[in-house]
């Protein structure tokens, strides 16, 4: 094991009794902390140190291992370090069988102290802090938020400033306020020093919206109010959805005609969401306090049961759960007013519409963005379906994970095969073999060698089902090929690899230490590549608007690399809505072959990163290396270039490809640029000392 996260969570608390079990966003604070650690790519295991049975139960249910803290370490004077050191001493000699591969032994190299009282932990910040220690940049890292505040003592003395000199914000260096959310330390240093700050100490900046520390009831109320706006929308894994009607399926208004008959407006998209839930095997129920024929008619239209005229909705809900054999924690309930609170307290996923009563929003684990009657039920349905296993694609058009809010700070790295792809990681270089193998496995092997020898981390192919992908009007066109004259369909079939060839490719890539994956051009090709257990999928620029293909890719739950050539922003938005952003890497591309410099538009790398909040790379089709290298300086986290043995070879993509020497120079220069970019911190380097002493002149 390299990285262990320890969450101290004692039962006692002076400010807020049993604070670690209080819910924010509908989830106990200790479970939120565990979940954030589990979603961090670089954390291997999570331990909760507690003296309380209820906290232990919640922590284990959230996926943590529990270490029982002795009474002498459970009082208000016990330090967090003592809890961490005790947890380290309690680690078993061997890890469970599920921890294998890169993780070995029981002594972690790095320990992360995570505090439950910080409700808004971002796994990306945890990963970034851990990476600083893993990379040798620091021995101890703490979470801090940038501040330009002037700090005073109670006696009126300036702490971080001279009251007589008040420089403008833009003229001051920022300070960092310690948030208390997490601390990353080398285990050896913690054991030696006994405290969390030692050696080279640095800060991991976190956004101010994440820097809420809960010590008082007022802090807790603030965190609960912020949760709907700060928490990222994630898939909702439940077996049933129960909804109120008025204010959820409707906008809580009714139109009454002269005869006293009511009419309401509903969203057709809600109906589709309910239909998709039912097809996926998710049970649905409508509960309503009032008895109204409108409710019965809408429920009948949706094909779901309805219970109306309820004095106590929670009683009806419990009876339905028992009759259906459903665990309450595996159920979502969406409501909008105070008569929904009792039902929301029963289920594991209490949900509110955005214009719900403040008490309902505060009790909700999720607050939707779409209002009642305007797609709220569809939004919830999509998030529920996003958590369902990918089965029966032909029956359910599997919705993708919900798109994360745009540009929420530093994008979280995405793990692809052996590598993390994202800011702060080595540029992930992909040798695009595509169809340059010309249907010959020996050529494919040689191109894999070219990529591996140059230092690429991956090679990529293209996979098609010719019977689907070749247009009817092109199938019988005659082509002159190295294998003689044949139809275009015969040529495409002749050059397409099957299971035997890709099994050979997979084995050879493993031997050479490079990842491999492909761009599927149709749904059967997705299924084929899934059978080959590829580490990721690539969406070719030509496929950005193939929503059937995108839904199939989203359902695999594998990392997806999305090329954006020949696409409008609106088309990219629609693709991201389907794919989600949790495992997405985008590639800026211009689909002109070869690419002229005036069409490169490399600043789109920044635009895409800011718009979607995901790692962004560059897929190039230009001649030469300059544009690809410039993309790296602008922040491209991955670079993909077509590769060939010889640009004069027969085939459509060889002319715009890099030959072996060109690829070798590309990777070499990318690594030089990575080193040269540095960290942005001004310092005097050793090589400057001699000329500084010889040439520097200082005057008053």
Buried (B, 14 or more C-beta within 10 A) or exposed (E): BBBBBBBBBBBBBEEBEBBBBBBBBBBBBBBBBBBBBBBBBBBBBBBBBBBBEBBBEBBEEBBBBBBBBEEEBBEEEBEBBBBBBBBBEEBEEEBEEEBEEEBEEBBBBBBBBBBBBBBBBBBBBBBBBBBBBBEEEBBBBBBBBBBEEEEEEEEEEBEEBEEEEEEEEEEEEEBBBEBBBBBBBBBBBBBEBEEBEBBBBBBBBBBEBBBBBBBEEEBBEBBBBBBBEBBBBBBBBBBBBBBBBBBBBBBBEBEEEEEEEEEBEBBEBBBBBBBBBBEBEBBBBBBBBEEBEBBBEBBEEBEBBBBBEBEEBBEBBBEBBEEEEBEBEBBBBBBBBEBBBBBBBBBBBBBBBBBBBEBBBBBBBBBBEBBBBBBBBBBBBBBBBBBBEBEEBEEBBBBBBBBBBEEBBBBBBBBBBEBBBBBBBBBBBBBBBBBBBBBBBEBBBBBBBBBBEBBBBBBBBBBBBBEEBBEEEEBEEEBEBEBEEBBBBBBBBBBBBEEEBBEBBBEBBEEBEBBBBBBBBBBBBBBBBBEBEBBBBBBBBBBBBBBBBBBBBBBBBBBBBBBBBBBEEEEBEBBBBBBBBBBBBBBBBBBBEEBEEEEBEBEBBEEBBEBBBBBBBBBBBBBBBEBBBBBBBBBBBBBBBBBBBEBEBEBEBBBBBBBBEBBBBBBEBBBEBBEEEEEEEEEEEEEEEEEEEEEEEEEE
